[in-house]
């Protein structure tokens, strides 16, 4: 990283004065200030002054710290430190409406696509997946999520080793390594969540408790059988 360039930009923006003395760490920390950029030309990935401030904010919300060490002409090291109490789990990131959910990868059996008519034609809350009837949970209804329903949705089949349940979502985004932290949020039915994680853009993603979801579906099925 170009230290003189960073310093000049900070002076030009009035962040520091020409006689301000800074350590290397203090100088590099300037790039985390919202709106700060040394790029000469505006592009999709540089010159806008957004990005590094989001990184800093997301890490701070996890009670962590980020530090930059750099030698011009050799390279730059970005060190991220997080509390040991935080858990990191491999998940599949999905979306319904504007809400992001993460499903632990070990519990996922498969993903498939369906159209709205598939849900409208189901009986006893079961989907016919490759000739097999599988009960499903509509996350949009469970968590009272508003918004337009896409013509094509996805169902993620999850299992606890004994039972399978389909989780119906709007979109499957891809694999995501979630840093788990306690969730004290706004969603109804929070008992079906194990925690939350912050995405790279600062948005909140909640982690689904697959075992509790499967148990709840089993209880509902038994209740219908009794009635």
Number of C-alpha atoms within 10 A of each C-alpha: 15 12 14 10 12 18 21 15 19 21 15 12 12 10 14 16 13 12 7 9 10 11 8 12 12 12 16 19 16 19 22 19 17 15 14 21 21 17 14 8 8 11 9 6 10 14 15 16 18 17 19 18 18 16 16 21 17 20 19 14 12 17 12 15 16 16 14 17 13 16 11 9 8 7 9 12 10 10 10 12 14 15 10 8 8 14 11 13 17 15 21 21 23 22 19 24 16 11 17 21 22 28 24 20 16 13 17 19 15 11 14 14 16 16 12 12 10 13 16 9 10 14 11 10 16 17 21 12 15 8 7 9 16 16 23 24 20 17 17 19 10 12 15 11 15 12 9 9 13 14 10 14 19 21 23 22 20 25 18 17 9 6 14 19 26 25 21 25 24 24 18 21 12 10 15 17 16 24 18 20 19 12 17 9 11 7 15 11 10 16 12 19 19 16 20 22 24 18 17 12 11 15 12 16 21 26 26 20 18 21 16 15 20 24 14 14 19 15 12 12 14 11 10 10 8 7 5
